Amino acid sequence: EKSRVSLDCICGHISILSSIYTKFLCVSPQTLLSEKVGQMMDWASKRAVIRLNGEKFRRFVRAPPRNYSVIIMFTALQPQRQCAVCRQADEEYQILANSWRYSSAFTNKVFFALVDFDEGSDVFQMLNMNSAPTFINFPPKGKPKRADTYELQVRGFAAEQIARWVADRTDVHIRVIRPPNYAGPLMLGLLLALIGSLAYLRRNNLEFLYNKNVWAFSALCFVLIMTSGQMWNHIRGPPYAHKNPSTGQVSYIHGSSQAQFVAETHIVLLFNAAVTLGMVLLHEAATSDMDIGKRKIMCVAGIGLVMLFFSWLLSIFRAKYHGYPYR
Ligand SMILES: *[C@@H]1O[C@H](CO)[C@@H](O)[C@H](O)[C@H]1NC(C)=O
């Protein structure tokens, strides 16, 4: 293999002298390219995501000639690395790679690969990379540009988002096909069955359906879930929190208004719920016919809850939306 590479370099010179020598003695760049493409196709036929170590990375991604793009996930999947985000991202990446591999549009234009830190730490060093997972597109010609690094923090690692970025960088449009997931429908069915049987058991006494509090509470839960950004999480699939690899500090709040962590939505949901509880207490204090002492306590507790949690909400907002004037 080594001699072939060095032959390659002198090939150009020899071919000027004699095209016959080129034909019989040298491996022309064209032959090398088709061998590389053939090898990549061979690997891709075995598994949708090709595993590269340092040597393979240099030969099939770094070194020219190349006429294919390689999307690489740099990751740390070994259990002792304790990278939970890596495993989640890997699942999505496999879904995307499989969608491409088994699509009728599959060509040798784009390959999906991964470099694990424990198999290719030299590659991490060479690229000066210190966080995982990272997705980089290596275009057929030239070095990766800025936009060839996927903005994981902003876009999350849902397969659909990565597919959009891949389409952007390589012009290959991949329709993500997820393996069917029966858990959702099953849960819904169970819930409906439960409600149905409850209603059947209490068919003579359906009073609870007219209970205002039950409806108010359900509506409130729905509103809290929707306003805290669970739907965004569902679509974008952001990480739960971010651990800074160099300082070991964990941040639960994303520093920009363009993105959020799952932990952040839980915090916001909790704070919104506390503000709401404070409001309900204030309302009860004003309208209920309990004795005056209890109502005073409710009033003070309500004001406390609203003030405390609303200020915390504001400071989270300030941290994300730089330049917001109020505190
Ligand atoms: C790249 O080059 C190889 C060898 O010439 C060829 O078989 C393959 O189709 C080319 N790929 C693309 C995407 O043009």
The ligand as an ORCA input file, in Angstrom:
! r2SCAN-3c Opt
* xyz 0 1
  C     -15.905      8.520     -8.692
  O     -14.956      7.898     -9.488
  C     -15.148      6.507     -9.658
  C     -13.961      5.979    -10.456
  O     -13.740      6.712    -11.597
  C     -16.472      6.259    -10.383
  O     -16.712      4.874    -10.503
  C     -17.589      6.882     -9.547
  O     -18.827      6.750    -10.199
  C     -17.289      8.338     -9.292
  N     -18.284      8.861     -8.372
  C     -19.016      9.947     -8.626
  C     -19.975     10.355     -7.591
  O     -18.902     10.585     -9.657
*
